[in-house]
Amino acid sequence: MPPRLPAELHMNSIFLRIYGGMLAALVLVALLGVGTLQLVNEVRSDQYREGLARGTFRLMADNLLGMSEVERRRALAVWSRLLGIPLRLQELDEVQLEAGERKRLQRGHVLVQQTGPHSAWVYGLLNEQQPLLLTGEIRQVSEQLARATNYLLIDELVRYPADEQPQRLAELKEAKQFGFDLRLVRLEEAELDVDQRRRIDEGDTVMALGRGGDSIHVLSGVVDTPWVLEIGPLYQMNPYPPQLLVLICALGLSLIGLIVYLLVRSLEQRLRALEGAATRIASGRLDARVPATGNDSVGRLANSFNAMAEHLQTSLSTQRELVRAVSHELRTPVARLRFGLEMIADAEDEVSRRKYMDGMDSDIQDLDKLVDEMLTYARLEQGSPALNFQPVELRSLIDQVIEELAPLSSSVRIERGAVLSVQADTSCWVEAEPRYLHRALQNLVSNAMRYAEKRVLISCQVGYKRCRIDVEDDGPGVPEEAWERLFSPFLRLDDSRTRASGGHGLGLSIVRRIIYWHGGRAQINRSESLGGARFSLVWPRCQGEEEGSGGDRDQT
């Protein structure tokens, strides 16, 4: 037999597995988060480059539409020098693009394809009638890109009067969807130092840092106007650092671990209380119970444990009472047998010996009946017996019991009373175990005959869902305060139903267990017609339908 580990070690291993599983899941989530962060940074980088190049490339594409072939080559050369990147026109079919990318270009988008950590090819379609692509490789924010954008915008604005230029710039900003802000300001309103103002007056392009130092503004004067074209702020593409995600994951793991620990600690304490109660019950303290709090699985387990402990305590108490009662019941007939043997030895004639032998035979029959009742009760009490439910006709069953028991007493008349049935042919067919139901009815009638003065009346009713058998007698009846106790094993009352009437006190207990396994209940009342006791058996007419009004299944 393997050595038993301490209970606390078992408990810790369970919760260590829980913690380990949670930690593994959280580490997996952290790894997925790192991968997601990388993907998000790539998408943000593509969007950043597209927003940076979108307006400029659309503006160049619109200008190229109205040019001849020679003018296009000249313009591409000038723009390439301004941007610091080679620009060229290609046929759409010459470029290897996926179907989704072609659709994006045809919808007017600027396509950005990543080519390196800090570079990407940019494609802009002139229009659907001319399937030419303006292509160029663009890098992060550069002075060349800003200068080229300023050059193209100013070249477009100078075609309009000075007072119309702000409106035209707003139209260009909305139409070309620049990824940065554009505005026209007067030179004196621009946030520039003296040297920067001088350079703009001389026609130069000025790049100024923003207030926070994390952005730039590009400013160029518009020729023969009071306007200064300001582009910006332009921000560098800053990917989310992996260190930030690691820090967030570490803090998240710590917080989740703390919360899980607090939750599991409470669960562990409740399970330890359950374990302690089980240990106390195993040591013989059957009154140990567990505080049943909450409606979760542990709370339901505690309720089930308490119900099991209650049933165990009741069963053991019943068994102790049964052993004591059996010992008491066996003592009397055994003493009479011993007395009979002694008297036979001292008998002087055959008549005396025969008398004592008949008495001993009666005691043996009494013992045999007691053993039979004890075996039947134990079989019914220890669990669900093998019940073979069959159709039983109650009228025939009542007649059979009357025929069997009527000859046993000449002073008591057994009668069949009212038979009521909802069945069309007035028959009383029900589902029951014939042997056990016969035994239950036989016990009830025998009990009634024992206390009746002259009459015992048996009646039955069969309804749509339930059926009922009533056994009444004209005896002294049973005090109301003893009605429930009357079905306890080996109980016999000492007043109206005296011990002189015989019996062992198991008959009614057997009746109760039989009707219990039929899904019904046994009850006692006062007989209104005969004045004595009325015992009733009520159970479902068809097995499988639970008795609905306080059935005996709730009792042990």
C-alpha positions in Angstrom: 0.0 0.0 0.0 1.6 3.3 -1.0 2.3 5.8 1.8 -0.3 8.5 2.3 0.9 12.1 1.7 -0.2 14.8 4.1 -3.6 16.3 3.2 -2.0 19.8 3.0 0.5 18.6 0.4 -2.4 17.1 -1.7 -4.2 20.5 -1.5 -1.1 22.4 -2.4 -0.4 20.2 -5.4 -3.9 20.8 -6.7 -3.6 24.6 -6.4 -0.1 24.6 -7.7 -1.4 22.9 -10.8 -4.1 25.6 -11.0 -1.5 28.4 -10.6 0.8 26.7 -13.1 -2.0 26.4 -15.6 -3.0 30.1 -15.1 0.6 31.2 -15.5 1.1 29.1 -18.7 -2.1 30.6 -20.1 -0.9 34.2 -19.2 2.5 33.6 -20.7 0.9 32.4 -23.9 -1.2 35.5 -23.9 1.9 37.6 -23.4 3.6 35.9 -26.4 0.6 36.5 -28.5 0.6 40.1 -27.3 4.2 40.5 -28.5 3.3 39.1 -31.9 0.2 41.3 -32.1 2.3 44.3 -31.1 4.8 43.6 -33.9 1.9 43.2 -36.4 0.3 46.5 -35.1 3.6 48.3 -35.6 3.9 47.1 -39.1 0.3 48.2 -39.9 1.0 51.6 -38.3 4.2 51.9 -40.3 2.3 51.2 -43.5 -0.4 53.7 -42.6 2.2 56.3 -41.6 4.0 56.0 -44.9 0.8 56.0 -46.9 -0.5 59.1 -45.0 2.9 60.8 -45.6 3.0 60.1 -49.3 -0.7 60.0 -50.2 -1.3 63.7 -50.8 2.0 64.4 -52.5 1.6 61.5 -54.9 -2.0 62.3 -55.7 -1.0 65.9 -56.4 1.8 64.8 -58.7 -0.5 62.3 -60.5 -3.1 65.0 -61.2 -0.4 67.3 -62.6 0.9 64.5 -64.9 -2.5 63.9 -66.4 -2.5 67.1 -68.4 1.1 66.9 -69.6 2.7 65.5 -72.8 5.2 62.8 -72.8 8.2 65.2 -72.8 6.7 67.3 -70.1 6.1 64.3 -67.9 9.8 63.2 -68.2 10.9 66.7 -67.3 8.5 66.9 -64.4 9.5 63.5 -63.1 13.2 64.6 -63.2 12.5 67.8 -61.3 10.4 66.0 -58.7 12.9 63.3 -58.3 15.6 65.9 -57.5 13.3 67.6 -55.0 12.2 64.4 -53.3 15.6 62.8 -53.4 14.1 59.5 -54.7 13.8 58.2 -58.3 10.3 58.6 -59.7 9.0 56.8 -62.8 5.8 55.9 -64.7 5.0 52.3 -65.4 2.2 50.4 -67.0 -0.2 48.8 -64.4 0.2 45.4 -66.0 4.0 45.6 -65.7 3.9 45.8 -61.9 3.4 42.5 -60.0 0.4 43.3 -57.7 -2.2 41.2 -56.0 -5.9 41.6 -57.0 -6.7 43.3 -53.7 -3.9 45.8 -54.2 -5.1 46.6 -57.7 -8.6 47.2 -56.4 -7.2 49.6 -53.8 -5.3 51.6 -56.5 -8.4 51.7 -58.7 -10.5 53.1 -55.8 -8.0 56.0 -55.6 -5.8 54.8 -52.7 -2.0 55.1 -52.6 -0.4 51.7 -52.2 2.5 51.3 -49.9 4.6 48.1 -50.0 7.2 47.5 -47.3 10.7 46.9 -48.7 12.8 47.3 -45.5 12.8 48.4 -41.9 12.6 52.1 -42.9 11.6 52.1 -46.6 8.7 51.2 -48.8 7.6 51.5 -52.5 4.7 53.8 -53.1 2.4 53.4 -56.0 -0.2 56.0 -57.2 -2.6 55.4 -60.2 -3.0 58.4 -62.5 -6.6 57.4 -63.4 -8.6 54.4 -64.7 -8.5 55.7 -68.3 -4.7 55.9 -68.2 -3.5 52.8 -66.2 -0.1 54.3 -65.4 1.5 54.0 -62.1 3.6 56.7 -60.5 6.1 54.8 -58.4 8.9 55.8 -56.0 10.6 54.5 -52.9 9.9 56.7 -49.9 11.6 56.7 -46.5 10.8 58.3 -43.2 10.1 62.0 -42.8 12.8 63.8 -44.8 13.5 67.4 -45.7 13.3 66.4 -49.4 9.7 65.1 -49.1 8.6 68.2 -47.2 10.3 70.6 -49.7 8.8 68.7 -52.7 5.3 68.9 -51.1 5.7 72.6 -50.5 7.0 73.1 -54.1 4.0 71.2 -55.6 1.4 73.0 -53.5 2.8 76.5 -54.1 3.0 75.7 -57.8 -0.7 74.9 -57.6 -1.6 77.9 -55.5 0.1 80.6 -57.6 -2.4 79.9 -60.4 -5.1 81.6 -58.2 -5.5 85.1 -56.9 -4.0 85.6 -53.4 -7.4 86.0 -51.7 -8.6 82.7 -53.2 -5.5 80.7 -52.2 -6.7 79.7 -48.7 -9.9 78.3 -50.2 -8.0 76.4 -52.9 -5.6 75.0 -50.2 -8.6 73.7 -48.2 -10.0 72.1 -51.4 -6.6 70.4 -52.1 -6.3 69.2 -48.5 -9.8 67.5 -48.6 -9.4 66.2 -52.2 -5.9 64.7 -51.9 -6.3 63.6 -48.3 -2.9 64.7 -47.0 -1.7 62.9 -43.9 -0.7 66.1 -42.2 -2.1 69.6 -41.6 -1.8 72.4 -44.3 -2.5 76.0 -43.7 -1.7 79.5 -45.0 -0.6 82.1 -42.4 0.9 85.5 -42.7 4.6 85.9 -42.1 4.1 88.0 -39.0 1.8 85.3 -37.5 4.2 82.4 -38.0 6.1 81.3 -34.9 9.6 81.9 -36.4 12.7 83.6 -35.2 14.4 86.5 -37.0 16.8 84.4 -39.1 13.9 82.1 -40.2 11.8 85.1 -41.3 14.7 86.4 -43.3 15.2 83.1 -45.1 11.5 82.9 -46.0 11.7 86.5 -47.4 14.6 85.3 -49.5 12.5 82.5 -51.0 14.0 79.7 -49.0 12.2 76.8 -47.3 12.4 76.7 -43.5 12.1 73.6 -41.3 11.3 74.4 -37.7 10.9 72.2 -34.6 7.6 72.0 -32.8 7.2 73.2 -29.3 7.7 69.7 -27.8 10.7 68.9 -30.0 9.0 65.8 -31.4 7.7 67.3 -34.6 8.8 69.6 -37.5 7.0 72.3 -39.4 7.9 73.2 -43.0 7.3 76.7 -44.1 7.7 78.4 -47.5 6.6 81.8 -48.8 4.2 82.0 -51.6 5.6 84.3 -54.3 4.0 87.7 -54.7 1.5 87.1 -51.8 1.5 87.8 -48.0 1.1 84.1 -47.4 3.4 81.6 -45.9 2.5 77.9 -46.5 3.0 75.8 -43.4 3.0 72.1 -43.4 2.9 70.2 -40.1 3.3 69.2 -37.6 5.0 66.2 -39.0 5.8 63.4 -36.5 8.3 60.6 -36.7 6.8 57.1 -36.8 7.4 55.8 -33.2 6.6 52.1 -32.9 5.3 50.8 -29.6 8.4 49.5 -27.8 8.3 45.8 -26.8 9.6 46.8 -23.4 6.4 48.6 -22.7 4.4 45.5 -23.5 6.7 43.4 -21.3 6.1 45.8 -18.5 2.4 45.8 -19.0 2.4 42.0 -19.1 4.4 41.7 -16.0 2.1 44.1 -14.1 -0.9 42.2 -15.5 0.5 38.8 -14.5 1.2 40.1 -11.0 -2.3 41.6 -10.6 -4.1 38.5 -12.1 -1.9 36.2 -9.9 -2.9 38.2 -6.8 -6.6 38.1 -7.7 -6.4 34.4 -8.5 -4.6 33.7 -5.2 -7.2 35.6 -3.2 -10.0 33.7 -4.9 -8.4 30.3 -4.7 -7.4 31.0 -1.0 -11.1 31.3 -0.1 -11.8 28.2 -2.1 -9.0 26.4 -0.4 -10.2 27.3 3.1 -13.7 26.0 2.3 -12.3 22.8 1.0 -10.1 22.4 4.0 -13.2 22.8 6.2 -14.9 20.1 4.2 -11.8 17.9 4.6 -11.8 18.5 8.4 -15.5 17.6 8.7 -14.9 14.4 6.7 -12.0 13.5 9.0 -14.1 14.1 12.1 -16.9 11.9 10.7 -14.3 9.2 9.9 -13.2 9.3 13.5 -16.7 8.7 14.8 -18.0 12.2 15.3 -21.1 11.9 13.2 -22.5 15.3 14.2 -19.8 17.1 12.2 -21.1 19.5 9.6 -19.8 22.0 7.1 -20.9 25.7 6.8 -22.9 25.7 3.5 -22.4 29.2 2.1 -22.8 30.2 -1.5 -24.5 28.7 -4.5 -21.3 27.7 -6.3 -20.1 24.1 -6.8 -18.3 24.1 -3.4 -21.5 25.3 -1.7 -23.5 22.6 -3.4 -20.8 20.1 -2.4 -21.1 21.3 1.2 -24.9 20.9 1.1 -24.5 17.4 -0.4 -21.9 16.5 2.3 -24.2 17.7 5.1 -27.1 15.7 3.6 -24.9 12.6 3.4 -23.7 13.1 7.0 -27.2 13.5 8.2 -28.4 10.4 6.4 -25.3 8.5 7.7 -26.0 9.6 11.3 -29.7 8.7 11.0 -28.9 5.3 9.4 -26.4 4.4 12.1 -28.8 5.6 14.8 -31.5 3.4 13.2 -29.2 0.4 13.0 -28.3 0.8 16.7 -31.9 1.0 17.7 -32.6 -2.0 15.5 -29.9 -4.1 17.1 -31.2 -3.2 20.6 -34.8 -3.9 19.6 -33.9 -7.2 18.0 -31.9 -8.2 21.1 -34.9 -7.4 23.2 -37.4 -9.2 20.9 -35.3 -12.3 20.8 -34.9 -12.5 24.5 -38.5 -13.3 25.3 -39.1 -16.3 22.9 -35.6 -17.7 23.7 -36.4 -17.5 27.4 -39.8 -19.3 26.8 -38.0 -22.0 24.9 -35.5 -22.5 27.6 -38.3 -22.6 30.1 -40.2 -25.1 28.0 -37.2 -27.4 27.8 -36.8 -27.4 31.5 -40.5 -28.1 32.0 -40.4 -31.0 29.5 -37.6 -32.6 31.5 -39.8 -32.4 34.7 -43.1 -33.4 33.0 -44.7 -36.4 34.6 -46.9 -37.5 31.7 -47.3 -37.3 27.9 -50.0 -34.7 28.0 -47.9 -32.3 29.9 -44.9 -32.8 27.6 -47.2 -32.3 24.5 -48.5 -29.0 26.0 -45.0 -27.7 26.5 -43.9 -28.9 23.1 -46.8 -27.1 21.4 -45.8 -23.9 23.3 -42.2 -24.3 22.1 -43.5 -24.8 18.5 -45.4 -21.6 18.8 -42.3 -19.8 20.1 -40.3 -21.2 17.1 -42.9 -19.9 14.7 -42.7 -16.5 16.4 -39.0 -16.5 16.0 -39.3 -17.5 12.4 -41.8 -14.7 11.7 -39.5 -12.2 13.5 -36.5 -13.3 11.4 -38.6 -13.1 8.2 -39.7 -9.6 9.1 -36.2 -8.5 10.0 -34.8 -9.8 6.7 -37.6 -8.1 4.7 -37.1 -4.8 6.5 -33.3 -4.9 6.1 -33.7 -5.7 2.3 -36.0 -2.7 1.9 -33.9 -0.4 4.1 -30.5 -1.0 2.6 -31.2 0.4 -0.9 -33.4 0.0 -3.9 -34.6 -3.6 -4.0 -35.2 -5.4 -7.3 -38.7 -4.3 -8.1 -40.5 -5.7 -11.1 -43.4 -3.4 -11.6 -46.4 -5.0 -13.3 -50.1 -4.3 -13.8 -52.0 -5.1 -10.6 -55.8 -5.2 -10.2 -56.5 -3.8 -6.8 -60.0 -5.3 -6.5 -58.6 -8.8 -7.0 -55.7 -8.1 -4.6 -58.1 -7.0 -1.9 -60.2 -10.1 -2.3 -57.1 -12.3 -2.2 -55.9 -10.8 1.1 -59.4 -11.1 2.6 -59.6 -14.7 1.6 -56.2 -15.4 3.2 -56.7 -13.6 6.5 -60.4 -13.9 7.3 -60.1 -17.5 8.6 -57.5 -16.4 11.2 -60.1 -14.6 13.4 -63.7 -15.6 14.0 -64.4 -12.5 16.0 -63.4 -9.9 13.3 -65.1 -9.6 10.0 -63.0 -8.3 7.0 -65.1 -6.5 4.4 -64.3 -4.9 1.0 -65.6 -1.3 1.0 -66.0 1.2 -1.8 -64.1 0.7 -5.0 -63.8 3.9 -7.1 -62.0 4.1 -10.5 -61.8 6.5 -13.4 -61.1 3.6 -15.8 -63.9 2.9 -18.2 -64.6 -0.7 -17.2 -64.6 0.2 -13.5 -61.5 -2.0 -13.1 -58.6 -0.9 -10.8 -55.4 -1.6 -12.8 -52.3 0.1 -11.4 -48.5 -0.4 -11.7 -46.9 -2.0 -8.7 -44.6 -4.8 -7.5 -47.2 -7.5 -6.9 -45.3 -9.4 -4.2 -44.4 -6.4 -2.1 -47.8 -4.6 -2.5 -49.5 -7.8 -1.4 -47.2 -7.9 1.7 -47.9 -4.3 2.5 -51.7 -4.8 2.3 -51.4 -8.0 4.3 -49.5 -6.3 7.1 -52.0 -3.4 7.3 -55.0 -5.8 7.5 -53.2 -8.0 10.0 -52.4 -5.0 12.1 -56.1 -3.8 11.9 -57.4 -7.3 12.8 -55.1 -7.3 15.9 -56.8 -4.2 17.3 -60.3 -4.3 15.8 -63.3 -5.2 17.9 -65.6 -6.5 15.1 -64.9 -5.0 11.6 -62.1 -4.2 9.3 -62.9 -2.3 6.1 -60.7 -2.2 2.9 -61.5 0.3 0.1 -59.5 1.7 -2.8 -59.6 4.6 -5.3 -57.9 4.9 -8.7 -57.6 8.3 -10.2 -55.9 9.6 -13.3 -52.5 10.0 -11.7 -52.7 8.4 -8.2 -54.2 5.5 -6.5 -55.1 4.8 -2.9 -55.9 2.0 -0.5 -57.5 2.6 2.9 -57.6 0.0 5.7 -59.9 1.0 8.6 -60.8 -0.7 11.9 -63.3 -0.1 14.7 -60.7 -0.5 17.4 -59.5 2.1 20.0 -57.5 4.1 17.4 -54.1 5.7 17.7 -53.4 9.0 19.6 -52.6 11.8 17.1 -49.2 12.6 18.7 -48.1 9.0 17.9 -49.1 8.9 14.3 -45.6 9.7 12.9 -43.8 7.5 15.4 -46.1 4.5 14.6 -44.1 3.7 11.4 -40.8 3.4 13.3 -39.3 -0.1 13.6 -40.1 -2.1 16.8 -42.4 0.6 18.1 -45.5 -0.6 19.9 -47.8 1.7 21.9 -48.5 0.9 25.6 -52.0 2.4 25.9 -54.8 1.6 23.5 -52.7 -0.7 21.3 -51.0 -2.8 24.0 -48.2 -5.3 23.8 -50.7 -8.0 24.7 -51.9 -7.9 21.2 -48.7 -9.4 19.9 -46.5 -8.5 16.9 -43.0 -7.3 16.7 -43.3 -3.7 15.6 -41.9 -4.2 12.2 -45.0 -4.6 10.1 -45.8 -0.9 9.7 -42.2 -0.1 9.0 -42.1 -2.7 6.2 -45.3 -1.1 4.8 -43.7 2.3 4.9 -40.6 1.1 3.0 -42.6 -0.8 0.4 -44.7 2.3 -0.5 -41.6 4.4 -0.4 -40.0 2.4 -3.1 -43.2 2.7 -5.1 -42.8 6.5 -5.0 -45.6 7.1 -2.6 -46.4 7.6 1.1 -48.1 5.8 4.0 -50.2 7.8 6.5 -52.6 7.3 9.3 -55.8 9.2 10.3 -58.9 8.5 12.4 -61.6 6.5 10.7 -64.7 8.6 10.3 -66.9 5.6 9.5 -65.7 3.0 12.0 -64.1 5.3 14.6 -60.8 3.5 14.9 -57.6 4.0 12.9 -57.4 4.4 9.1 -54.1 3.5 7.4 -53.7 4.8 3.8 -51.3 4.0 1.0 -51.0 6.6 -1.8 -48.7 6.2 -4.8 -48.6 7.0 -8.5 -50.8 4.9 -10.6 -48.1 4.7 -13.3 -44.6 4.3 -12.1 -42.3 7.1 -13.2 -44.8 9.8 -12.1 -43.6 11.2 -8.7 -46.0 11.5 -5.9 -46.6 15.2 -5.7 -47.8 16.0 -2.2 -45.2 15.3 0.5 -44.3 11.9 -0.7 -42.5 9.5 1.6 -39.3 9.7 -0.5 -38.3 12.7 1.7 -38.2 10.5 4.7 -35.8 7.8 5.7 
